[in-house]
């Protein structure tokens, strides 16, 4: 047998062409197909039964191989190459051509008669059918939605709902919205130039469009699908409809769809004049004014039909968002909405609206040229605000909700009413804090008797729950209808020496830098500080150094000499002693050794807002030239009380709309400091109250940790303190109530209340003690955790490590005495500071705290005193141990 395979027998009728011709003939001679490996007998052709026989063979499903004319014409590759069921070369069925016909499907996908990737490519018929079905469904749904929506009724929209605020126990605190100012007017009462101003600013195609902006809608839908910021309706019709759907102001897809169909129906069924009147009558212009008539009376003191083009442009500007365009400002809603910032914004947009009216032919250039300044705007009506502390509480809760809800509910949405706002405010504690402030004011402040020193005296305060971050009480001022700024919030008053605990926390957490290495050192090159070991110089007018030992100089090349309050000189001091005495020099120098950015970071981690902190990396940063609010100061001290866990302060627990909870505060504490750091800060601040500048803030039967603070030029004074459960901050300053005055500045408090100088240890400490005494009455006395050892002995500011000596003052941890720190009398034998005599602390000109406190603190750039007055005795004025002559010599 040949080594080569025998060639299969070829068709006798002439190859492929003949096979094709035979297959196409309805009758006649056909080439008999080959039957696989079975040869024809004696070379004879087997008769072929034609197409009918092929079909019957296929239907019988037999194993007999029947090659159709097309199959046998495959170049002689029939036989086994064609498959077992009459398939072609590709292996798929070809009905009517020798294979079993496939079952017909309604939707041929994947496609039966295609191979490879072609099986997954839909046919044009399938694509067209699906597109038609989708469009049909969409049109049907749109028709149904269009038929179901109704046209809004402006008269019904005038019935605005109240917002109800609740105390923390669920009882009603206040209801706002009942005084809503709204009055609908006919289109004939709205001047044409008012209508044209709105068209130029809001919707130039209003008079010709169908009521919707397809591009704007598509953009809004895409943004919502992406989870990005949503956009409102861009046409006047859509904005009118948005105002109309008062029950649902959420930025959701369902509301947008509903708004779309209502807009289409309104555009098709109402006249443009009716739409314009509806829009202007339902829009919110701020100050509780709904509608053009109320807005004209509130801002301009006249009816809507009396306004001119300039006034129309101003009212149109308010539609952009009254919070940021009311010239009076809205700082109770957003600190950025100051009168100055708002005036700048509104002036710019007012001018733009007038210019657009000129472009659109609605105002002549000559008339436009006569409008060079904003029209005269009426002042805010004082009676519109809630009186007493309630006004401050409502504004604070409103701002908290607007800033923190994730539904996009704005101040304007909230003004529409219908919300139940459950606050964290405790009615009893609010009353106790207000009573404590009034007691101190009525007892000590007398503007009639001392008009030059006792006028414009302000107090502020806030109390925060340590375990949750709830703001349980604030004191915002005498009356929200008379004094509009909330003194518990941002006031601009510097915090002074109450900032020093953040420096101490940074010293223990981050450590001081190695002077032999680059400034940006890793943690491994830093030395964490033990508050009871080592020492820093307490020298008055200490020349401040950079961490590497070079003299720090400002941009003018001037060195910095740090002054202690009252020019009080000290020797070498541990950080605990420096905090107790509120000495400035040690804290300024150690702040430079740590690095001001690290000190700032510690303050932010504790809970202070970065924007409230001074941006300059200067030595005085460590002694309180920043301006946090009382709320934030209380909250950040609560971080130390909570062993280093920081919680954001908040005033709204939950909000409901139509009985459904739409917002609820979620506690998300963060670890700011290790417990060892926080507990050591607390332990040092306990000594400030028991032995140092904060003695006046002590509360009988309770452990209190806290710090006093007095600032540059005696322009503000603070006390901030806490128990394991409650943290409270009290501030005092002088500032003119008239917010319309330009360049208002904080005033000095020398002589205020009959005192030579106001310190944190005076009125603020008094208020703190009175309030906390009432707030803690009947509560179990809780103890702070015992601190664990931390850090190492560090010397700085010219102090040097002394050799071990029996005469060296033992540290607090080595002391076996019951008291937390050595008394001032016993510590005077060591290197830290001179002894304080009774005569020094009980001068006849000052009756504050005759308890042996020395005068120490700060009189320079945000610091604090410790004792009754800050007027040292003769022995303090000139210290042989330091060689410093008393006197500030211009360094106040």
C-alpha positions in Angstrom: 0.0 0.0 0.0 1.3 3.4 -0.9 2.8 5.5 1.9 0.4 8.3 0.7 -3.3 8.3 1.5 -5.4 7.2 -1.4 -7.1 10.1 -3.1 -10.9 10.1 -2.4 -12.9 9.3 -5.5 -13.8 12.5 -7.5 -17.2 13.2 -8.8 -17.6 11.9 -12.3 -19.6 14.8 -13.5 -16.8 17.4 -13.7 -16.0 18.7 -10.2 -17.6 21.6 -8.3 -19.1 23.4 -11.1 -20.9 20.4 -12.3 -22.1 19.7 -8.8 -23.6 23.2 -8.6 -25.3 22.9 -11.9 -26.8 19.6 -10.9 -28.1 20.9 -7.7 -29.7 23.8 -9.5 -31.6 21.6 -12.0 -35.1 20.5 -10.9 -34.6 17.1 -12.4 -32.2 15.1 -14.4 -29.0 13.4 -13.8 -27.2 14.2 -10.5 -23.9 13.0 -9.3 -24.4 10.4 -6.6 -22.9 11.5 -3.4 -20.1 9.7 -1.6 -21.1 7.9 1.5 -18.0 8.5 3.6 -15.7 5.5 3.6 -18.2 3.3 1.7 -17.1 3.1 -2.0 -19.5 2.7 -4.8 -20.1 -0.9 -5.8 -18.1 -1.8 -8.9 -17.6 1.9 -9.6 -21.2 2.4 -10.4 -23.1 5.6 -9.5 -25.7 5.3 -6.9 -29.0 6.9 -7.9 -29.8 10.2 -6.1 -33.3 10.8 -4.9 -33.3 14.6 -5.2 -34.2 17.3 -2.7 -37.3 15.5 -1.3 -35.2 12.5 -0.3 -32.6 14.9 1.4 -35.3 16.5 3.4 -36.8 13.2 4.5 -33.3 12.0 5.5 -32.8 15.1 7.5 -36.1 14.7 9.3 -35.5 11.0 10.1 -32.2 12.1 11.9 -30.4 9.1 10.6 -26.7 8.7 10.6 -26.5 8.4 6.8 -24.4 11.1 5.2 -26.2 12.9 2.5 -24.4 15.6 0.8 -26.5 18.1 -0.9 -25.4 19.5 -4.2 -23.9 22.4 -2.3 -22.2 20.0 0.1 -20.6 17.8 -2.6 -19.5 20.9 -4.4 -17.1 21.7 -1.6 -14.0 20.9 -3.5 -14.0 17.3 -2.7 -13.9 18.0 1.0 -17.2 16.4 1.7 -17.3 13.2 3.6 -16.1 13.7 7.2 -15.3 17.3 6.7 -19.0 18.4 6.5 -20.1 17.4 9.9 -22.4 14.7 11.1 -25.8 16.4 10.6 -25.5 17.8 7.1 -23.8 21.1 8.2 -21.6 23.0 6.0 -17.9 23.7 6.5 -18.7 26.0 9.4 -20.5 23.4 11.4 -23.8 25.2 11.7 -27.1 24.1 10.5 -28.3 25.3 7.1 -32.0 24.4 6.8 -33.1 23.4 3.4 -29.5 22.6 2.3 -29.0 19.2 3.7 -29.0 20.0 7.4 -31.7 19.9 10.1 -33.5 23.2 10.1 -33.2 25.3 13.4 -36.2 26.2 15.4 -37.4 29.7 14.6 -37.1 32.1 17.6 -39.0 35.4 18.2 -35.8 37.2 19.0 -32.8 35.7 17.2 -30.1 36.6 19.7 -27.4 35.2 19.9 -27.8 34.8 16.2 -28.1 31.2 15.1 -26.5 31.3 11.7 -23.5 33.3 12.5 -20.1 32.3 13.8 -17.7 33.8 16.3 -18.1 37.5 17.1 -20.9 37.9 14.5 -23.2 35.8 16.7 -23.2 38.6 19.3 -23.7 41.5 17.0 -27.5 42.3 16.9 -29.1 42.6 13.6 -30.5 45.9 12.3 -34.0 44.5 12.7 -33.4 43.7 16.4 -31.9 47.1 17.1 -34.7 48.9 15.3 -37.3 47.0 17.1 -35.9 47.6 20.5 -35.5 51.3 19.8 -39.1 51.6 18.7 -40.3 49.7 21.7 -38.3 52.0 24.1 -39.6 55.1 22.4 -43.1 53.9 22.5 -42.8 53.1 26.2 -41.2 56.4 26.9 -43.9 58.3 25.0 -46.6 56.4 26.8 -45.1 57.2 30.2 -44.6 60.8 29.3 -48.2 61.1 28.1 -49.4 59.5 31.4 -47.2 61.8 33.5 -48.3 64.9 31.6 -51.9 64.0 32.1 -51.5 63.4 35.9 -49.6 66.6 36.9 -51.6 69.7 37.8 -50.9 73.4 37.4 -49.9 75.1 40.7 -52.1 77.6 42.3 -50.2 80.7 43.6 -52.9 81.5 46.1 -52.4 78.2 47.8 -48.7 78.6 47.8 -49.0 81.8 49.9 -49.7 79.6 52.9 -46.2 79.1 54.2 -45.6 76.7 57.0 -43.7 77.2 60.3 -40.4 75.7 61.3 -40.6 74.3 64.8 -37.5 74.1 67.0 -37.3 71.8 70.0 -35.2 71.6 73.2 -33.2 68.5 73.8 -36.0 67.0 75.8 -38.4 67.2 72.9 -40.5 70.2 74.2 -41.1 73.1 71.7 -38.5 75.9 71.9 -39.6 78.2 69.1 -41.7 78.4 66.0 -40.6 80.5 63.1 -42.4 81.3 59.8 -45.7 82.5 61.3 -44.6 86.1 60.5 -44.0 85.3 56.8 -44.4 88.4 54.8 -46.2 87.6 51.5 -48.9 89.3 49.4 -49.7 88.4 45.9 -50.1 91.2 43.3 -51.5 91.2 39.8 -49.2 91.5 36.9 -50.5 94.9 36.2 -49.0 96.0 39.6 -45.5 94.8 38.6 -43.7 97.4 36.5 -42.6 96.3 33.0 -39.0 97.2 33.8 -39.1 94.7 36.8 -40.2 92.0 34.4 -37.6 92.9 31.9 -34.9 92.9 34.5 -35.7 89.4 35.5 -35.8 88.3 31.8 -32.4 89.8 31.1 -30.9 88.3 34.2 -32.6 84.9 34.4 -34.0 83.8 31.1 -33.5 85.9 27.9 -35.7 83.6 25.8 -38.6 83.6 28.2 -41.1 85.3 25.9 -40.5 82.7 23.1 -39.4 79.5 24.7 -41.8 76.6 25.5 -41.1 76.8 29.2 -38.1 74.3 29.4 -34.5 74.3 28.5 -33.6 70.9 27.2 -29.8 71.5 27.5 -30.2 72.7 31.1 -32.3 69.7 32.0 -29.9 67.2 30.4 -27.0 68.8 32.2 -28.9 68.6 35.5 -29.8 64.9 35.0 -26.2 64.0 34.0 -24.9 65.7 37.1 -27.4 63.9 39.4 -26.5 60.6 37.8 -22.8 61.2 38.5 -23.6 62.3 42.1 -22.3 65.8 41.4 -23.8 69.1 42.4 -27.3 69.5 41.0 -28.7 72.5 39.1 -32.0 74.1 39.3 -34.5 74.9 36.5 -32.9 77.5 34.2 -36.0 79.0 32.7 -38.4 81.3 34.6 -41.1 78.8 34.1 -39.1 76.1 35.7 -38.1 78.3 38.6 -41.7 79.2 39.1 -42.6 75.5 39.2 -39.8 74.8 41.7 -41.2 77.5 43.9 -44.7 76.0 43.5 -43.7 72.5 44.6 -43.3 73.6 48.2 -43.8 70.1 49.6 -40.6 68.8 48.0 -37.5 71.0 47.6 -35.0 68.1 47.4 -32.5 67.9 44.6 -33.6 64.4 43.4 -34.3 62.8 40.1 -38.0 62.2 40.8 -38.5 65.9 41.8 -36.7 67.0 38.6 -38.9 64.8 36.4 -42.0 66.1 38.2 -40.8 69.7 37.7 -40.2 69.0 34.0 -43.7 67.8 33.2 -45.3 70.6 35.3 -43.1 73.1 33.4 -44.2 71.7 30.1 -47.9 71.9 31.1 -47.6 75.4 32.5 -45.8 76.6 29.4 -48.6 75.1 27.2 -51.6 76.2 29.2 -50.7 79.6 30.8 -50.0 83.0 29.3 -46.4 84.3 29.8 -47.8 87.2 31.9 -49.4 84.7 34.3 -46.2 82.7 34.6 -44.2 85.9 35.2 -46.6 87.0 37.9 -46.6 83.6 39.5 -42.8 83.5 39.6 -42.4 87.0 41.1 -45.1 86.4 43.6 -43.7 83.1 44.9 -39.9 83.8 44.9 -38.1 84.3 48.2 -36.1 87.6 48.5 -34.7 87.2 52.0 -35.5 88.8 55.4 -38.7 86.7 55.5 -40.1 88.4 52.3 -41.9 86.2 49.8 -43.0 87.8 46.6 -42.2 91.1 44.9 -44.6 93.2 46.9 -43.2 92.0 50.3 -39.7 92.4 48.9 -40.3 96.0 47.7 -41.7 97.0 51.1 -39.0 95.2 53.1 -35.9 96.5 51.2 -37.1 99.7 49.6 -40.0 100.9 51.8 -42.4 101.2 48.9 -45.0 99.2 46.9 -43.9 97.1 44.0 -45.6 99.4 41.4 -43.4 102.3 42.6 -39.9 100.9 42.0 -37.7 102.2 39.3 -35.2 100.4 37.0 -32.3 100.5 39.5 -34.5 99.2 42.3 -35.8 96.5 39.9 -32.2 95.4 39.2 -31.5 95.2 42.9 -34.5 93.0 43.7 -33.6 90.8 40.7 -30.2 90.4 42.2 -31.7 89.0 45.4 -33.2 86.2 43.4 -29.7 84.8 43.0 -29.7 84.1 46.7 -30.5 86.6 49.4 -28.1 85.0 51.9 -25.1 86.3 49.9 -26.7 89.4 48.3 -28.5 91.1 51.1 -26.3 94.2 51.9 -27.1 93.7 55.6 -25.2 90.4 55.6 -26.3 87.0 56.8 -23.4 85.9 59.1 -25.9 83.9 61.2 -26.3 81.6 58.2 -22.7 81.7 56.8 -19.7 83.5 58.3 -18.7 84.4 54.7 -21.9 86.4 54.2 -20.6 89.5 56.0 -22.1 92.9 55.2 -18.9 93.9 53.5 -18.7 90.8 51.3 -22.4 90.9 50.5 -22.3 94.6 49.5 -19.5 93.9 47.1 -21.4 91.0 45.5 -24.7 92.7 45.2 -23.2 95.9 43.8 -21.4 93.9 41.1 -24.4 91.9 40.1 -26.8 94.9 40.3 -24.6 96.7 37.8 -24.4 93.6 35.6 -28.2 93.3 35.5 -28.6 97.0 34.4 -26.0 96.4 31.7 -27.8 93.3 30.4 -31.0 95.3 30.2 -29.2 97.8 28.0 -27.9 95.0 25.8 -31.4 93.5 25.4 -33.0 96.8 24.6 -34.9 97.1 27.8 -33.1 100.2 29.1 -31.5 103.1 27.3 -27.8 103.9 27.8 -28.8 107.4 28.9 -31.0 106.1 31.6 -28.5 103.5 32.7 -25.8 106.2 33.1 -27.9 107.9 35.8 -27.7 104.8 38.1 -24.2 105.1 39.7 -24.9 103.5 43.1 -27.2 101.0 44.8 -30.6 102.4 45.7 -31.1 103.2 49.4 -31.8 100.0 51.3 -33.9 99.8 54.4 -32.2 98.4 57.6 -33.1 95.1 59.0 -36.3 95.2 61.1 -35.2 94.3 64.6 -38.6 93.0 65.6 -38.4 90.3 62.9 -35.9 88.3 65.0 -36.7 86.1 68.0 -35.7 87.9 71.2 -33.4 86.9 74.1 -31.2 83.9 73.7 -33.8 82.1 71.5 -32.8 84.1 68.5 -29.2 83.1 68.8 -30.2 79.4 69.4 -32.4 79.3 66.3 -29.8 81.0 64.1 -27.1 78.6 65.3 -29.3 75.5 64.7 -30.3 76.8 61.3 -26.7 77.3 60.3 -25.7 73.9 61.7 -28.4 72.1 59.7 -27.8 74.0 56.4 -24.0 73.3 56.7 -24.2 69.6 57.5 -27.2 68.1 55.7 -26.4 66.1 52.6 -29.7 66.7 50.8 -28.7 70.1 49.5 -31.3 71.9 51.6 -30.3 75.5 51.6 -31.2 78.4 53.8 -33.8 79.5 51.2 -35.3 76.1 51.3 -35.5 76.1 55.0 -37.2 79.5 54.9 -40.1 77.9 53.1 -41.0 76.2 56.4 -42.5 72.8 57.3 -39.4 71.4 59.2 -39.2 70.0 62.7 -35.7 70.8 64.1 -34.7 68.9 67.2 -31.8 70.7 68.8 -29.2 69.7 71.5 -29.9 72.8 73.6 -30.7 72.2 77.3 -33.2 74.8 78.4 -32.1 74.7 82.1 -28.4 75.1 81.2 -29.2 78.0 78.9 -31.0 79.7 81.7 -28.2 79.0 84.1 -25.5 80.4 81.8 -27.5 83.5 81.0 -28.1 84.0 84.8 -24.4 83.7 85.5 -23.5 86.3 82.9 -26.2 88.7 84.0 -25.0 88.4 87.6 -21.4 89.3 86.7 -22.6 92.2 84.5 -25.1 93.7 86.9 -22.6 93.4 89.8 -19.6 94.9 88.1 -20.3 96.7 84.9 -21.8 100.3 85.1 -21.7 102.3 81.9 -23.3 105.3 83.6 -20.8 105.4 86.4 -17.8 104.6 84.1 -18.8 105.5 80.6 -15.2 105.5 79.2 -14.4 102.0 80.4 -17.7 100.1 80.9 -19.5 100.8 77.6 -19.7 98.2 74.9 -18.8 95.3 77.3 -19.6 92.0 75.7 -19.7 88.5 77.1 -20.0 85.2 75.2 -20.0 81.6 76.2 -20.6 78.0 75.2 -21.0 74.7 77.0 -20.3 71.3 75.2 -21.0 67.8 76.3 -17.7 66.0 76.4 -19.0 62.5 75.5 -21.0 63.5 72.5 -20.0 67.0 71.2 -23.5 68.4 71.8 -23.7 72.1 72.3 -25.9 72.2 75.4 -25.8 75.9 76.1 -24.6 79.2 74.7 -24.7 82.8 75.6 -24.9 84.9 72.5 -25.4 88.3 74.0 -27.9 90.5 75.8 -30.8 90.1 73.3 -30.9 88.8 69.7 -33.2 91.7 68.8 -30.7 94.3 70.1 -27.3 92.7 69.7 -27.2 90.7 66.4 -23.8 89.0 66.5 -23.8 85.7 68.3 -20.9 86.1 70.9 -20.7 82.3 71.3 -19.7 82.1 67.6 -17.0 83.9 65.6 -16.4 87.3 67.1 -12.8 88.0 66.2 -11.6 88.1 69.9 -8.2 86.7 70.4 -8.0 83.8 72.9 -4.7 84.6 74.6 -3.1 82.1 77.0 -6.0 79.7 76.7 -4.1 78.6 73.6 -1.1 77.3 75.6 -2.6 73.8 76.2 -2.2 73.1 72.4 1.5 74.0 72.7 1.9 71.6 75.6 0.0 68.9 73.7 2.3 69.4 70.6 5.4 69.3 72.9 4.3 65.9 74.3 3.0 64.4 71.1 5.4 65.7 68.4 8.4 66.8 70.5 11.1 69.4 70.0 13.5 69.3 67.2 17.2 68.5 67.3 19.1 71.7 66.8 21.8 70.0 64.8 19.5 68.6 62.1 17.4 70.2 59.3 14.1 71.9 60.3 11.8 69.3 58.7 12.8 66.4 60.9 11.2 63.0 61.1 9.6 62.0 64.4 12.6 59.8 65.3 14.8 62.9 65.5 12.4 64.7 67.9 12.3 64.5 71.7 8.9 64.4 73.3 8.7 66.6 76.4 7.9 65.5 80.0 5.9 68.4 81.6 7.6 67.8 84.9 11.2 67.4 83.9 13.7 69.7 82.3 13.2 73.4 82.2 12.7 76.5 80.0 13.7 80.0 80.9 11.0 82.2 82.3 13.0 85.3 81.9 11.1 88.5 81.2 12.0 90.0 77.8 13.6 86.8 76.8 15.3 86.9 73.4 13.5 84.3 71.3 15.6 81.8 69.3 15.0 79.6 66.4 15.2 75.9 67.2 18.8 75.8 66.0 19.9 78.5 68.4 20.0 81.4 66.1 18.1 84.6 67.0 14.7 84.8 65.4 14.1 88.1 63.5 11.1 89.5 61.7 11.1 90.7 58.1 12.6 94.0 59.3 15.5 92.2 60.9 14.2 92.9 64.4 14.6 90.4 67.2 11.7 89.3 69.5 11.9 89.8 73.2 9.0 88.1 74.9 7.3 89.9 77.8 5.6 88.2 80.8 2.5 89.8 82.1 3.3 92.5 84.6 7.0 92.1 83.5 7.1 89.2 86.0 10.5 87.5 85.9 11.0 83.8 86.5 13.9 81.4 86.5 14.0 78.0 84.9 10.6 76.4 84.8 9.1 73.0 83.9 6.2 73.2 81.5 3.8 72.4 84.3 5.1 75.3 86.3 5.0 77.6 83.3 1.3 76.7 82.7 0.4 77.2 86.4 2.0 80.6 86.4 0.9 81.3 82.8 4.5 82.5 82.0 4.9 83.5 78.4 8.6 83.1 77.7 8.7 79.3 78.1 5.7 78.7 75.8 6.9 81.1 73.1 10.4 79.5 73.1 9.2 75.9 73.2 6.7 76.7 70.4 9.7 77.7 68.2 11.6 74.5 69.2 8.6 72.4 68.2 7.8 74.4 65.1 4.8 76.7 64.7 3.2 74.4 62.0 3.2 71.5 64.5 1.6 73.7 67.1 -1.0 74.8 64.6 -1.6 71.2 63.6 -2.2 70.2 67.3 -4.8 73.0 67.7 -6.6 71.9 64.5 -6.5 68.2 65.6 -8.1 69.2 68.9 -11.1 70.8 67.1 -10.2 74.4 66.2 -11.0 75.5 62.7 -8.0 76.2 60.5 -9.5 79.4 59.2 -9.7 80.8 62.8 -6.0 80.4 63.3 -3.5 83.1 62.5 -1.5 82.2 59.4 1.8 83.7 60.4 4.6 81.5 61.7 5.7 84.0 64.3 6.7 83.4 68.0 3.5 85.0 69.4 1.4 82.3 67.7 1.9 80.1 70.7 0.4 82.5 73.1 -3.0 83.1 71.5 -3.1 85.6 68.6 -5.7 83.4 66.9 -9.5 84.0 67.1 -11.5 80.7 67.6 -15.1 81.0 68.8 -16.2 80.1 72.3 -18.0 77.1 70.9 -14.8 75.8 69.3 -12.7 76.5 72.4 -15.1 74.5 74.6 -15.2 71.7 72.1 -11.4 71.5 71.7 -10.8 71.4 75.5 -13.5 68.6 75.5 -11.0 66.7 73.4 -8.6 66.6 76.3 -11.4 65.7 78.7 -12.3 62.8 76.4 -8.7 61.4 76.6 -7.8 62.6 73.1 -11.0 61.7 71.1 -12.2 64.7 69.1 -15.9 65.2 68.3 -17.3 67.9 66.2 -19.6 70.3 68.1 -23.2 70.2 66.8 -26.5 71.8 67.7 -29.0 69.8 65.6 -29.8 66.2 66.6 -32.4 65.4 63.9 -34.8 67.1 61.4 -38.2 65.9 60.2 -40.3 66.9 57.3 -43.9 65.8 57.3 -43.1 63.3 60.0 -40.3 61.7 58.1 -36.7 62.0 59.4 -34.6 63.7 56.7 -31.5 64.4 58.7 -29.9 62.8 61.8 -26.5 63.6 63.3 -24.1 60.7 63.3 -21.2 60.7 65.8 -17.9 60.2 64.1 -15.1 60.7 66.8 -11.5 60.9 65.6 -8.4 60.2 67.6 -6.5 63.5 67.9 -4.1 62.6 70.7 -3.0 59.5 72.6 -4.6 59.1 76.0 -1.2 59.7 77.6 -0.9 63.1 75.9 -4.5 64.2 76.6 -4.4 63.0 80.2 -1.2 64.8 80.9 -2.6 68.0 79.5 -5.6 67.6 81.8 -3.4 66.9 84.8 -1.4 70.1 84.2 -4.6 72.1 83.7 -6.0 70.7 87.0 -3.1 72.4 88.8 -3.9 75.7 87.1 -7.3 75.7 88.9 -6.1 74.3 92.2 -2.8 76.3 92.5 -2.5 78.8 89.7 -4.2 81.5 87.7 -7.5 79.6 87.6 -8.3 79.4 91.3 -11.3 81.6 90.9 -12.9 79.0 88.6 -12.9 76.2 91.1 -16.2 74.4 91.8 -16.6 72.8 95.2 -16.8 69.1 95.1 -15.8 68.7 91.4 -12.4 68.3 89.7 -11.9 71.2 87.2 -9.2 71.5 84.6 -8.9 74.8 82.8 -6.9 77.8 81.7 -7.1 81.6 81.9 -6.4 83.9 79.0 -5.7 87.6 78.5 -4.7 89.3 75.3 -2.6 92.1 73.9 -3.6 95.5 75.1 -6.1 93.9 77.5 -8.7 93.7 74.7 -10.2 90.3 75.6 -10.2 87.9 78.5 -11.1 84.2 78.7 -11.5 81.2 80.9 -12.0 77.7 79.4 -12.3 74.7 81.6 -13.9 71.3 81.9 -14.9 68.3 84.0 -15.0 64.7 82.6 -18.5 65.4 81.4 -18.9 69.1 80.5 -16.6 71.7 78.9 -17.3 75.4 79.0 -15.7 78.6 77.5 -16.4 82.1 78.6 -15.0 85.2 76.8 -15.2 88.9 77.6 -14.3 91.9 75.4 -15.4 95.4 74.4 -16.7 96.1 70.9 -19.3 98.6 69.7 -22.7 97.0 68.9 -23.2 99.2 65.8 -22.3 96.8 63.1 -22.8 99.5 60.4 -19.7 101.4 61.6 -16.6 100.9 59.5 -13.3 99.9 61.0 -14.8 98.7 64.3 -12.0 97.7 66.7 -11.8 96.0 70.0 -11.4 98.4 72.9 -9.0 98.2 75.9 -10.4 97.0 79.2 -8.1 98.8 81.6 -10.4 100.1 84.3 -13.4 98.2 83.2 -15.6 97.0 86.1 -13.5 99.1 88.4 -10.4 96.8 87.9 -7.1 98.1 86.8 -6.9 95.3 84.2 -9.3 92.5 83.2 -7.8 89.0 83.3 -9.2 85.6 82.6 -9.0 85.0 86.4 -11.6 87.8 87.0 -15.0 88.1 85.4 -14.7 85.1 83.0 -13.7 82.8 85.8 -16.5 84.1 88.0 -19.1 83.4 85.3 -17.6 79.9 84.7 -17.7 79.0 88.4 -21.3 80.2 88.8 -22.6 78.4 85.8 -20.7 75.2 86.3 -21.7 75.2 90.0 -25.4 75.3 88.9 -25.0 72.9 86.0 -23.2 70.3 88.1 -25.4 70.6 91.1 -26.7 67.2 92.2 -24.3 65.3 89.8 -21.8 62.8 91.0 -18.3 64.1 91.3 -16.1 62.4 88.6 -12.3 62.1 88.6 -10.0 62.6 85.7 -7.8 59.6 84.7 -4.4 59.5 86.2 -1.7 60.4 83.7 1.0 58.0 82.7 4.7 59.0 82.4 5.5 60.6 79.0 8.4 62.2 77.3 11.9 63.2 78.5 13.6 66.1 80.3 14.2 69.0 77.8 15.9 72.3 78.4 15.5 75.4 76.3 15.5 79.2 76.1 18.9 79.4 77.7 18.2 77.0 80.5 20.7 74.2 80.9 20.5 70.8 82.4 21.5 71.1 86.0 23.7 68.4 87.7 21.9 66.2 90.1 21.7 67.9 93.5 19.7 67.2 96.7 18.6 70.8 96.6 17.0 70.5 93.3 13.2 70.8 93.4 11.7 67.3 93.0 9.3 66.9 90.1 5.6 66.3 90.7 5.8 62.6 90.0 8.6 62.2 92.6 6.8 64.1 95.3 5.2 62.1 98.0 3.2 65.1 99.2 -0.6 64.8 98.8 -0.8 68.0 96.8 -0.5 67.8 93.0 2.4 70.2 92.8 4.8 71.7 95.3 3.4 74.9 96.7 4.9 78.2 95.5 6.6 78.6 98.8 8.4 75.3 98.7 9.2 75.5 95.0 10.9 78.9 95.5 14.0 77.1 96.8 14.5 75.5 93.4 15.6 77.0 90.2 12.1 77.6 88.8 10.8 80.9 90.2 10.9 83.3 93.2 8.5 82.9 96.1 5.3 84.8 96.1 4.4 86.6 99.2 0.9 87.4 100.5 1.6 91.1 100.1 2.3 90.6 96.4 -1.1 88.9 95.8 -3.3 91.0 98.0 -2.6 94.6 97.0 -5.3 96.9 98.3 -6.1 98.2 94.8 -7.3 94.8 93.6 -9.5 92.4 95.6 -9.4 89.5 93.1 -8.3 86.2 94.6 -6.2 87.1 97.6 -5.0 83.4 97.7 -1.3 83.8 97.2 -1.4 84.0 93.4 1.4 85.8 91.7 0.9 88.2 88.8 1.9 86.4 85.7 0.3 85.8 82.4 0.7 88.0 79.5 0.3 91.5 78.3 1.7 90.8 74.9 0.0 89.3 71.9 -2.6 87.0 73.5 -1.5 86.0 76.9 -2.8 85.8 80.4 -2.3 86.8 83.9 -2.5 84.7 87.0 -3.4 86.9 89.9 -5.3 89.8 91.1 -3.9 92.6 89.1 -0.7 92.3 87.1 0.9 95.1 89.3 4.1 93.7 90.8 5.6 94.8 94.1 8.9 96.4 94.2 10.7 93.2 94.8 9.3 91.8 91.6 10.1 94.8 89.6 13.8 94.2 89.8 15.0 90.6 90.1 18.6 89.9 91.1 18.4 86.4 89.8 17.6 87.5 86.2 19.2 90.9 86.0 16.1 92.2 84.2 14.8 95.6 85.1 11.0 95.9 85.3 9.2 97.8 82.6 7.8 96.8 79.2 9.9 99.2 77.3 7.5 99.2 74.3 7.0 95.4 74.3 3.4 95.3 75.3 
